[in-house]
Amino acid sequence: QVQLVESGGGVVQAGGSLRLSCAAPRIILSTFNTGVTNWYRQTPGRQREFVASSSTRTTNYADSVKGRFTISRDNNKKIIYLQMKDLKPEDTGVYYCNKNSVWGQGTQVTVSS
């Protein structure tokens, strides 16, 4: 069974940085390198929203995070990273990793003003 495991969340002041990781330890390498892996986030009372995505060829970002967030991947380790800089209070939420129909358990990011 495919499993995605997020880590790296925490509490940070506005303007700070965090790096999230999404590991896929049980997925075979060829599957990991096929298609797209996404980061989404959700805050209470709001729908889950797209943050960024990565394939082996392209990356995409939500307008709200462009220039501040960077998604990258270590194909050998089967990990997707989300480097977040210049964090804002509105970036607060639970961040989820997603690939196809599989979702991780999420990691909480809290940005204080």
C-alpha positions in Angstrom: 0.0 0.0 0.0 1.3 3.4 -1.0 2.1 5.6 2.0 3.0 9.2 2.3 4.5 10.6 5.4 4.9 14.3 6.0 7.2 15.9 8.5 8.8 19.2 9.3 5.9 21.3 10.5 6.1 23.6 13.5 5.6 27.0 14.9 7.5 29.9 13.4 7.2 33.7 13.5 6.2 35.6 10.4 9.1 36.0 8.0 10.6 32.7 9.1 11.3 29.5 7.2 10.4 25.9 7.4 11.1 22.9 5.2 8.5 20.2 5.0 9.3 16.6 3.8 7.0 14.0 2.2 8.5 10.6 2.2 7.2 7.6 0.3 9.0 4.7 1.8 6.8 1.9 0.4 6.4 3.1 -3.1 8.6 1.6 -5.8 11.0 4.1 -7.4 9.5 3.9 -10.9 6.1 4.8 -9.5 7.5 7.6 -7.4 9.0 9.1 -10.5 5.8 8.8 -12.5 3.2 11.5 -12.4 2.9 14.4 -10.0 3.2 14.7 -6.3 1.4 17.6 -4.7 1.4 19.7 -1.5 -2.0 21.0 -0.3 -2.9 22.9 2.8 -6.1 23.2 4.8 -7.2 25.6 7.5 -10.4 25.2 9.7 -13.5 26.2 7.8 -11.8 26.3 4.4 -11.4 23.9 1.6 -8.1 22.2 1.1 -6.1 24.3 -1.4 -3.3 23.5 -3.8 0.1 24.8 -2.8 2.6 23.2 -5.2 3.3 20.2 -7.3 6.3 18.4 -8.7 7.0 15.9 -11.4 10.4 14.8 -12.7 10.1 17.6 -15.4 8.0 20.4 -14.0 6.9 22.3 -10.9 3.8 24.4 -10.3 2.9 26.8 -7.5 -0.2 28.5 -6.3 0.0 32.2 -6.9 -0.1 32.9 -3.2 3.2 31.1 -2.6 5.1 31.9 -5.8 8.5 33.3 -5.0 8.4 32.2 -1.4 8.0 28.4 -1.6 10.2 25.9 -3.5 9.3 22.3 -4.2 12.0 19.9 -4.8 12.6 16.1 -4.9 15.2 13.6 -4.0 14.4 10.7 -6.3 16.8 8.3 -4.7 15.4 8.9 -1.3 11.8 9.1 -2.6 11.2 12.4 -0.8 9.4 15.6 -1.9 10.4 18.7 -0.1 8.6 22.0 0.4 11.0 24.8 1.4 8.9 27.7 2.7 10.4 31.1 3.2 9.0 34.5 4.3 6.2 32.8 6.0 3.0 34.7 6.7 0.2 34.1 9.2 -2.1 33.2 6.3 0.2 30.2 5.5 -0.9 28.6 8.7 -2.6 25.3 8.2 -2.2 21.5 8.0 0.0 20.7 5.0 -0.8 17.4 3.2 1.2 15.5 0.6 -0.8 13.8 -2.2 0.0 11.5 -5.0 -2.9 10.1 -7.1 -5.6 9.1 -4.6 -3.2 8.8 -1.6 -2.9 11.4 1.1 -0.5 11.7 4.0 -1.6 12.4 7.5 -0.6 16.0 7.4 1.8 18.2 9.3 0.8 21.4 11.1 2.4 24.7 10.2 1.6 27.7 12.5 2.9 31.1 11.6 2.6 33.7 14.4 2.4 37.4 13.6 
